[in-house]
Amino acid sequence: MADISLTLPDGNKRSYPTGTTGLEVAADISKSLAKSAISCSIDGAHRDLSTVLSADCDFAIHTMKDDAQALELIRHDCAHIMARAVQELWPDTKVTIGPVIANGFYYDFDRAEAFSVEDLAVIEKKMREIINLRDPVRTELWSRERAIKYFQNTEEPFKIELVGMIPKGEDLRMYWHGKWQDLCRGPHLVHTGQVPADAFKLMSVAGAYWRGDSNNPMLQRIYGVAFKNKNDLKAHLHMLEEAEKRDHRKLGREMDLFHIQEEAPGMVFWHPNGWTLYRVLQDYMRRRQIADGYQEINTPQVVDRKLWEASGHWEKYRENMFITEIDEEHANEKRVNALKPMNCPCHVQVYNQGLKSYRDLPLRLAEFGSCHRYESSGSMHGLMRVRGFTQDDAHIFCTRAQIGAETKKFIELLTRVYQDLGFDKFEIKFSTRPDVRAGSDAVWDQAEEALENAIKALDLPYETDPGEGAFYGPKLDFKLTDAIGREWQLGTFQADFVLPERLDAEYIGEDGAKHTPVMLHRATLGSFERFLGVLIENYAGRFPLWLAPRQIVVASIVSDADDYVLEVVAALKAAGLRAEADIRNEKINYKVREHSVAKVPVILAIGMKEVEARSVSMRRLGDKGSKVLALGEVVEQLQAEATPPDLR
């Protein structure tokens, strides 16, 4: 039997007989490696250790130290172990699918009786029993006919349907976790005992249609999370607790910021407090952009389909657009318009007014553009996913030679903005040319080099995502990290060679000939609605004074102090602060508690002592005590603190 050559991660090569398994290779390298091995990679593809090697390849052994592979296997095996536990507890239950998802796994079941929250603890206990058995995990390739016959005998109709969905010619693989069997692509661990018994938790039960189709049976989906150790699980559960406390929908109610109702799904009703927050953020962004050389414009929300056809959006994006038909006076047919889902085609129309020279470039056009996109009802989530939103959108028209400088300039702007808004950490994902794309390789070379060099010039870390650029150009996505470690992708920067050409954008170059400009799409915050949702949760509603919609409440302790309370409020307002009086006939502790729930950053309490001394008792949100200060000192201190970062 001929030998095959394996190239290991360190570059060394080893020869083995054809038919050697991954586990046998691990054992040959060292006994300790065989004991700790959990899987292998063959030419980059993640595989079981039982996989038979039949050709030369790049080969790597994985252990629990390899996070990506370890977590995939732990979570995948947890799904199978959970399904086994459920069928051991309730044998009449039918199983369907159980994939790995972010932070965990789920499995869909067909059971006459609904699972209860109490059932989850019972299932967890059974899962730990299975893990402690250290049952071997093994796999076999089966024929389609054998699999169908098996699932007919075990009365698993969903598995029979899954077999029919597997393309002909593709391997049909069976896995056993002990005596329990499932149809699966794998890979899996060597035995059930490799799953950490103290690092998983079943979280919830939800309904889910079979294959996501409402015409199919409704199943029960059990969700779980799983990690490499109990500390990681504990940290994740703590993060979930924090996330629940910080839920922007809950805080939106407590702080009286906004609401959404059935009559306008996915559209936000901003209340005075929420709209104040919105305006403060928008005013800040406007100042930042103007200072950075942008000119602000405003374009129509309703635009004829002809423009969307010319831009290509009608063909590629129509199903997400809100369409309107109007009987124009004296028209032979109805005029079809659409609410704009994005601003870029309209910005080209502004650019196209009047002849442009290379001396006019770069031209930076910015708009707080109101857009509408159809999102399915199931995907909408508070401010995070809406149908009506406003983008801090801008488009830079420039020459190819200017791409690098404009990229660097934008990243510097984004860095300042994120830091001002409380996000010191963000990551950059650099997406390069896809297989199907517009433009020549030379143009792509120039654009990719310009974007990558700009990141390097700023000495920022970044991750390359090959082939994930837009068809019209490479792009940068910016992911920021919030106070509890969650990542959010918000900012974006994209080079576009296609749209300016489609919409006849031109400029006169130094050579006197007409050229097509490059169009750089960019957004710093992205959707204002989504960013505000992230901002609310990042601060848990406890905004810095300059951002807080309600900055200061001046509360009376006794009614005799009411006149001085109003005088203090007037002084604060004269200094440009958002201040309000609370002279209700309520106890001061009640007032403090109420305004603390509403996340008011500063409460100034005033009794007769403060009236006589012309002072205030200042209490900050979250502090247990208060501090007595002279009125003038308080006004000066709070005025400085409430000044936006770009104006300091």
N, C-alpha and C positions, 0 to 999 in steps of 0.2 A: 504494500500500500504506500503510495507516494506521501512524502512529507509536505506539510504546509509551513509557511513562514509567518510568524506573528511579530509585528512591530509594536513594542511596548511604549508607554508614554515617555520614558527617558531616552528613546531612540534605539535602545538595544533590540536585537532580533533573537527570537527563539524558534526552533523547529520542532514540530510535533507531527505524529501520524494523523492523516485525515480521519476524522471521526472522534477526535479528542474533544471533551466537553470543557466548558469554561471552568467548572469546579476542578477538573483534573489539572488544568493549567495552574490554577491557584495553588493546589496542593504540591505541584512540582516546584513552584517558586519557593514556598515555605509552608510548613504546617500551620503556623500562626495565621498566615494570610488565608489559608483555606478555612480556618475556624471563624475568622472575622468577615470573610467575603459575603456579600449579599446579592451581587449581580455583576454583569460585565457589559462592556460596550464593544460592538463589532463594527468597525468603520463608522463610529459615531452613533450607531443605533443601540438603544438600551435593550438588553436581552437578559433572560434567565441564565443562571450558572449552568443549567442542564443543557443549554444550547450546544448542538454539535457543530464543530468548526470544520468547514469543508474546503476553504480556499484561503490564500494569503490575505491578510487584513491587518489594519491597525487595531490593536487589542488593549483593553484596560480592565482591571479588576476594581470593583467598587466596594467600599465598606461604609459603615455608618458615619464615617467622617466626611463622606461626600454628600453634602446637604441635598442637592437637587435630586439625585438618584435615591437617596435614603428616604426622603419625604414622599417621593412618588410611590415607592414600594410600600411604605408603612400605610399610607392612605388607601392605596389600592387593596392591600391585604385586609385592612380594616373593613372595607366595604364588603368583601367576600365573607369575612368572619362574622360580620353583622347579619348578613343574609343567612348564613348557616345557623346562627343563634336564633333568628326569628323562626326558621323552619323547624328547628328542634323544639322550640317552645310552642309553636302553633303550626303543626304539620300541614294543615289545609291551605296555608298561605302560598300563593304563586309568586315567583320571582321574575324580574324583568331585567333591568340594567343597573349597574352601580359604578359610576365613574369617579375619578379623582377630580376635585375642584379646588379653587383657591383655599388654602388652609385646611382642607379636609376632604370629605367624600359624601356621597349620598347613595341610597338604593331605593328603587321604586318597587312597591309590593301591591299585589292584588289580594285583598283580604276582606271578607264580608263585614267583620266588626272593625270599628275604628280603633287605631292605636291611641292610647292615652298618654299623658305626660308621665304617669306612674309606670307605664310599660317600658319607658326608656331606661329607667333604673334596672328593671328586670333584665332587659336585653344586654345592658352593659355588664351585669354580673355574669351572665352566660358567656359573653364574649371573653371575659377574663378567664373563665374556666377553660375555654377552647385554647386561648393563648398559652395557658399553663400546661396544657397537654403536650405542647411542642410537636404537634402532628406534622408530618412531612407534607410539603407541597410538591406535587408532581404534575406533569403535563404530557399530553399525547396529541398527535394529529389524527383527526378522524375524517372519514368520508362524509359527505353531505347526507347520504342515505342512512348511515349508521346514527348520525346525530339526530336526525328527524325521528327515527324509530325509537331512540332512547327517550326523547322528550315526549313522544306520544305515550310511551309506557309510564313515564313519571307524571303525566298530565300537566305539562308545562306549555300551554299554548303560545305564550309570549316568546319563549325560546324558539319554538318552531318558526314563528314569524321572523325572528332575528336571523335564523339560519338562511331563510329565503332572501334576506336582504344582503347577505355577504356575496360580493361579486364572484362569479365563477372563475376558478383558477387560483383564488386566494386561499391561503391555508385556513383550515377550520380547526381551531385549537381548543382542547378541553383541559381544564385545570381541576385538580382535587386539593382541597384543604382538609386533610384527613379523609373521611369517607364522603364528604360533601362535594358535589361536582357542579361546575359552572362553565358555560361557554364564554371565552375571553381571549383577547389578543395578548394579554400579559404586558410586561413581565411581572413576576411575583418573587417573594422571598423564598428561602430554602425550607423553612418550617415556621409554623405559627408562633413559636416562642420568640422569634426575632422581632415581633411587634411589641413595643414597650407597653406593658399592661397598665401603667399609671400615666400615660401621656395622651389618652384620647378621651373624648366625651361626646355623647349624643346630645344634640342641641334642641331639635324641634321636629315636628311632624307637619307636613303641608300636603295639599292636594296637587296632583300633577296629571295631566292627560297623557295617556300612552302615546309616545312619539310626538308629544306637543300638539296634538290635533284634537280640537274640542269635539269632533265627531267620534272619537275613540273613548274607551272606558276611562273613568277617573280612577287613578291609583293613589296610593299613600306613599309619600316620599319622606324618608327619615334622613335628616341631615346630621353629620357628625364632624368634629374637628379632630385632628391628630398631629402629633409632633414627635420629635426625637426623644424628648425627656419631659418630666413633669414640670420643670421650671419654665420651659417654653410654653407648655400648656397653660400654666398659671399666668404667665405674662399675657398670653392671648386673651384669656378670660377676663383679666383685669382691663385690657384694652377695650373689650366689648362692653364692660360695665361703664367705662369712661365714655365710650361712644354713645351709649344709651343716655347718659346724663347730658351729653353735649348735642343730642339730636336737634338739628336746627328747626324741625317742625315743632317740637316741644318748646324750645326756647322762643320760637316765633310767636307762640301763643302767650307765654309768660311775659314777654317783653312787648307784646302788642305790635308786632312788626308787619305781619302779612297774613293773608289767608287765601286758600284756593277752594272753589266750590264747583258743584256739578254743572252749573249753567255755563261755565267757561273752563272746561278741563284743560289742565296744563298751562293755564294763564294765571298770573299772579295779581291779586288785589293788594296793593301796597297801602298800609296804614300810615298815618303821619309819622310815627317813630321809624318805621321801616323805610319810608321814602326819604326821611332825613338822612339815614345811614347811606342810602343809595346815592343821594345828591352829594354828600360829603366825599364819598369814594370817587364819584364821577368828576367832581370839581378838582380833586387831587390829580386824577389821571389826565384831565384836560391841561392842567398847568405843566405836568411833567412832559406831555407830548409837545406842547407849544414850545417849551424850553429846548426841546430836542430837535426842533426844526420841522415839525409837522404843521400842515394847514388843515383846519377842520372844515369838513363839508357836511352836507345832508342830502340824501337822495330819496326818491319816492319809495313807498312801501308796496304799491301796486304797479306792476309793470307788464306790458303786453308780452304775450307768449313769443313774439317774434325775436325779442332780445334773448329769451331763454333758449330758443332754438339755435340762434347764432352762437351763443356761448357754449352750447352742448349740454346744458343742465336739463333741458326739456327731455332729452333722450335718456340721460343717466339718472336723473333725480326726480322725475315727475311724480312718482308715487309718494314722495315725501312733501310735495308742494300743495298748498291750499289754492285751488283754482276758483276763479270767479268768471261768470259769463254775464255780459251786459248787452242789452239791446240799445246800441247807439242810435241816436236820431238819424234818420235817412240812410242807415246802413242796410245793406242787403243781407247780411248775416250777423249773428251775434259776435261780439268782440270777446276774445278769451284772454284773460289776464291771470296773473298769479301773484300772491303775496310773496315777497322775496324771501327765499330761504338763506341767502347770503348776499353780501354787498358787492363782491368783486366786479360783476359785469357793469353795475351802475357806476363804479369808480372809473372804469375805463371810459365810460361816456363823458365823464367830467374831464378826464385827461384829453379826450379827443377834440374838445372845443378849442380851436385855435391851433396854429402851427407851433410845434415844439422843436427846439434846437438842443443839441448836446449840452449847450450852456445852461439849459433849464433843468438838467438832470444832476443829481437825483431829485425827483419830485415826490414828496411824501404827503399823501392824502389820508386823513384820518376821519373816522365817523363813528359816533356812538349809534350804530345802525340797528334799528328794530327789525328783527327777522322772525319768520314763522316757519316751523317745520312740523309735519305730521309725525307724531310719535304714538305708538300703540298705547292703549290705556294701561296695559300691564307693565310697561317700561317706565312710566312716569313716577317720579319720586320727589315730592316737595319742590324745592328750588333746584335740586340737582339735575332733574330731567324734566324739561317743560316743553311746551309747544310754542310759546311766545317768549322771546328773549332779546336782549340787547348785547351786542358785542362791542368791545373796545377794539374795533377793526381798523386796520390801516393797510394801505398798499403803497409800496415804494416803486416808482418807475425809474429805472436806471440802466446804464450800459453794463455789458458783461464785465468790464474791467472794474466796475464799482461794487460788484456783489460782495466781495470780501470785506471792504470797509463798512458797508451797510450792515452786514451780518454782525460784525464786531460791535458796531454802534448800538444795534438793537439789543444784543446780549448785555451790554453795559447798562442800558436803560432798564431792561427786565430785572437785572440784579439789584439795582437801586430800589425799584418798586417793590420787589418781594421782601427785601430787607426792611423797608419802611413799614410794610404791612405785617411784619412779624415772622417772616419765613426766611431763616438764615441758610437753610439747606435746600438745594434743588439739584436735580440730575438732568443731563442732556442725553437724548437718544437721537443719533444721527442715522437717518434712513436713506439708503443709496438706491441706485437705479433698479427698477423692476425689469423683468424679462420683456413685458409688453410696455412700450414707452414711446413717447414722441421726441423728436429731436435727434441730432447726430451724436455719436459717441464723443466727438471732440467738444461739443457744447456741454455734454454731461461731465466730461473730464474737468472742464474749466469750472463749472458750477460746484461740483463736489469738492474739488480742491479748495475753492474759495471758502466754502462753509467750514470745512475741516480746519483749514489754516486759521480762520477767525477764532475758533474754539481754542486751538493750541496757543494762539497769541495771548489769550486771556488766562492761560494755564489752568483751564477747567477740565475736570474729569468728564468723560463721555463714553457712551456705549454705541458701537456701530451695529445697525440692524440691516444687514445686506438684503437688497431686493424689496424693501418695504417702503421705498419712496413713492410719491404720487406719480402717475403716468406722465405728468407734465414737468416734473423736476424733483430734485432731492429736498429733504425737509429735516427740520430739527423740532423735536418735541421736548417740552420742559416739564419735568415732574418735580413738584415740591413736596416736602415732608411736613406734616402738621405736628401739633404739640404732643400727640399720642402715637406718633410713628407711622401714621397712614400716608400713603403716597397718592397724590392727585396730579393728573395730567391736565394742564390748563393752557399755558402759553404754547404758541407754535410759530414757526417761521418756515416758509416754503418758497422756493424759487420756481417761477412759472415761465416757460418759454412758449406755451401754447395759446393761452387766452388772449394775450395782446395781439397775436397774429390773427386769431379768429375774428377779433373785433376791430381789426384794422388800426391798431395803435401804431404810430410812427413818430420818428424824430429825424431831423436833419443832422447828419454827422459832420465831423470836421472835413470830410472829403466832399461835402456838398450833396451826397446821395441820401436817399431815404433808408432808414434802418428801423427794425422792430425793437422796442425796449424790452428788457427783462422786467417782469412784474414780481415783486417780492410780497407775498401775503404774510401778514404778521398780526398776532394778537398777544397781548401781554397777560391780561386776565382771562381772556376768552369770553364766555357768557357772563355778564354781570350777575345774573340770577344765580348761576352755579357757583361763581366765585364768592358771592355773599353767603351762600350756604356753607361753603368751606370755611369762610372767615368766622362765621357765627360759631361753628363747631370747634375751630382751632382755639378761639378765645373762651369757649364755653359761655358766650354772651358777655364776658367781662372785658369789654373793649378798652383799649387805652383812651384816655380822655379825649383826644382829638377826633377819634372815630365814633365815640359813643353817641347814639341818637339823643339820649337824655343825659346831659352831663352832670347837672347839679340840681338837687332839691334842697330848698331852704325850708325847714320845718319848725313850726312854733311849738314850744313846750307848754306855754300858757297863752291864753288869748290876749293878755295885755302886751305881748311881744309882737302882735300881728303887724303893727305899723312899721316896726323896725325890720321885720321879715321882708316886707314889700320894698323897703329901702335897700336892703342887701341885694334882693333880686334885681332891682333896677341898676345897681352898681355893676353887678356881674354882666348883665345884658349890655350895658354901655361899653364894657370891655370886650364884647364880641362873644361872650359865653352863652351856652344854652342853659338857662336857669329857669326854675319854676318854683312857685310858692306852694306850701302845703299848710294851710291855716285851718284845717278841719278841726272840729272839736273831738279829737281822738287822742289817746295817750301816745307819748313819743315813742315808746317801744313798739306799738302797733304800726306807727308810720315807718319807723326804721325797718321793721321786718317786711312790710309790704314793698317798700322801694328797693330793698335788698333782693327780694325775689325777682323784681323787674330789672335787676342788674344795673341800677344807677350807680355810677362810680363814686360820687361824692355826695354825702348828706351833711348839711350844715344845720345843727340844732341850735335854737335860740330861746333862752329863757330870760328872766329879768336880770340875772347876773350879766349876761351878754349884752343886754340892752344898755345897762348902766355903764359897762366898760367899752361899749361900741366894739365888741369882739364877736366871734362865732366859735362854736364847738364843732370841729371838723372830724367827721368819721368817714373813712374810706371803705369801699366794699371789700369784705373779707377780714377787715381788722376788728379785733375785739374791743379795743379802746378808742378814745377820741383825743383830740388835741385842741386846746383853746388858743386861737390866734387873733391878732388885730384884723379888722375888716380890710384895711388897705393891704396888709401883707398877704391875706388870703386871695384877694383879687389879683394881685401881681403874680403870685405863685401859680394859681390856676390858669391865668391867661398865658403864661409861658408854657405850661404843660400842655395846654390845648392847642398850641400852634402846630399846624401840620408840619411833618418833617422837612418837606421841600421849602418851607418858608422860614425855617429856623436859621 
